């Protein structure tokens, strides 16, 4: 777990972001079945999401996913990081996830990762989600600089940035 709150105590963390046919809400252990299905189906898209050497979700079990979801849920409630599930509007299906973590690199308050479930229109859905998340973070969150490692910042450039003193 991260050792400090990512947002001020008086900041009201947004509960939802609504898009066409989907919404973001806090990821929780209650999402296990839908999340696990989406992760397994999308494993080729997810490999490398969190870094060039990341092999997640290769070999992940349902029990390990439950542990991850519990960690994300706890981090959200203590305001250290924020994991959102992207759900179909009717909650029938997990369409992806979005994560807001503290940045360990100087010059950035937070780093954001997101993914969408594999499928024929995955690239278009990824672009749509990415734009909506960026707009939402700029309008509703208290960050002055948000990084999107592996997207806006190439991994080599991101890893070359100096670390913050608390890391």
C-alpha positions in Angstrom: 0.0 0.0 0.0 1.0 3.6 -0.6 2.0 5.5 2.6 0.0 8.7 2.1 -3.3 10.0 0.8 -3.2 11.0 -2.8 -5.8 13.7 -2.4 -6.5 16.2 0.3 -8.9 15.2 3.2 -11.5 17.8 2.1 -11.5 16.6 -1.5 -14.7 14.8 -2.5 -13.6 11.8 -4.6 -15.9 11.5 -7.6 -18.0 8.3 -7.5 -18.8 8.0 -11.1 -18.0 9.0 -14.7 -20.7 8.2 -17.2 -20.0 7.6 -20.9 -22.1 6.3 -23.7 -23.2 2.8 -22.7 -20.8 2.6 -19.7 -19.8 4.2 -16.4 -16.9 4.2 -14.1 -17.4 3.4 -10.4 -15.2 2.1 -7.6 -13.7 -1.4 -8.2 -14.6 -3.7 -5.4 -14.5 -7.4 -4.4 -18.1 -7.7 -5.5 -16.8 -7.3 -9.1 -14.7 -10.4 -9.0 -16.5 -12.6 -11.5 -17.0 -9.8 -14.1 -13.5 -8.4 -13.6 -11.8 -11.8 -13.8 -13.6 -12.7 -17.0 -12.6 -9.4 -18.6 -9.0 -9.7 -17.4 -8.6 -13.2 -18.8 -10.3 -12.4 -22.1 -8.1 -9.3 -22.5 -4.8 -10.7 -21.3 -3.0 -10.0 -24.6 -4.0 -6.3 -24.4 -3.0 -6.1 -20.7 0.5 -7.5 -20.8 2.9 -4.6 -20.3 0.2 -2.2 -19.1 2.1 -1.4 -15.9 5.6 -1.4 -17.5 7.6 -3.0 -20.2 8.6 -5.9 -17.9 5.1 -6.5 -16.5 3.7 -9.9 -17.3 0.4 -9.4 -15.5 -2.1 -10.9 -15.9 -0.2 -14.1 -17.1 -1.1 -16.9 -14.8 -3.4 -14.9 -12.6 -5.9 -17.0 -10.6 -9.3 -16.0 -9.5 -8.0 -16.0 -5.9 -5.2 -13.6 -6.8 -7.7 -11.4 -8.6 -9.8 -11.3 -5.4 -6.7 -10.2 -3.4 -6.0 -7.5 -6.0 -9.6 -6.2 -5.9 -9.5 -6.2 -2.1 -6.3 -4.2 -2.1 -7.7 -1.7 -4.7 -10.9 -1.3 -2.6 -9.0 -0.7 0.6 -6.6 1.8 -1.1 -9.7 3.7 -2.5 -11.3 3.9 0.9 -8.2 5.3 2.6 -7.6 7.6 -0.4 -4.1 6.3 -1.3 -5.0 5.3 -4.9 -8.2 4.9 -6.9 -9.3 2.0 -9.0 -12.4 2.2 -11.0 -14.2 -0.5 -13.0 -15.6 0.4 -16.4 -19.0 -1.3 -16.4 -21.7 -1.6 -19.1 -24.5 0.9 -18.2 -26.7 -2.0 -17.0 -23.8 -3.5 -14.9 -24.0 -6.7 -16.9 -20.3 -6.7 -18.0 -17.0 -5.3 -17.0 -15.6 -3.4 -20.0 -12.2 -2.4 -18.5 -10.6 -0.6 -15.6 -8.9 2.7 -14.8 -6.3 3.3 -12.0 -5.1 6.5 -10.4 -1.8 6.0 -8.5 0.6 8.4 -6.8 3.5 9.2 -9.1 6.9 8.2 -7.8 8.4 10.4 -10.5 9.1 14.1 -10.0 6.9 16.5 -12.0 3.7 14.5 -11.7 1.1 14.2 -8.9 -0.5 11.1 -10.2 0.0 8.4 -12.9 -3.0 6.8 -14.6 -3.5 3.5 -16.4 -6.6 2.3 -18.1 -7.6 -0.6 -20.3 -10.7 -1.8 -22.2 -11.9 -5.3 -22.8 -10.7 -7.0 -26.0 -13.1 -7.0 -28.9 -13.7 -5.8 -32.4 -14.0 -2.1 -31.3 -11.4 -2.1 -28.6 -9.2 0.5 -30.1 -12.1 3.0 -30.5 -13.4 2.3 -27.0 -9.8 2.7 -25.7 -9.5 6.1 -27.4 -13.0 7.2 -26.1 -12.3 6.1 -22.5 -8.9 7.8 -22.6 -10.3 11.1 -23.7 -13.2 11.0 -21.2 -10.8 10.1 -18.3 -8.4 12.9 -19.2 -11.2 15.4 -19.4 -12.6 14.2 -16.1 -9.3 14.3 -14.3 -8.6 17.8 -15.5 -12.1 19.1 -14.5 -12.8 17.2 -11.3 -9.5 16.1 -9.6 -7.0 18.3 -7.8 -3.9 17.2 -9.7 -1.6 19.7 -11.4 0.2 17.1 -13.6 -1.0 13.6 -14.5 1.2 11.1 -16.3 0.1 8.3 -18.6 3.2 6.1 -18.7 3.3 3.8 -21.7 0.9 6.1 -23.5 2.0 9.8 -23.4 5.4 9.0 -21.9 7.4 6.2 -23.5 8.5 3.7 -20.9 12.2 4.5 -21.2 11.5 8.2 -20.9 9.3 7.6 -17.9 11.8 5.4 -16.1 14.5 7.9 -16.7 12.7 10.7 -14.8 14.1 11.4 -11.3 12.4 9.7 -8.4 10.7 11.8 -5.7 12.5 11.8 -2.3 9.8 9.7 -0.6 10.4 6.7 -2.9 
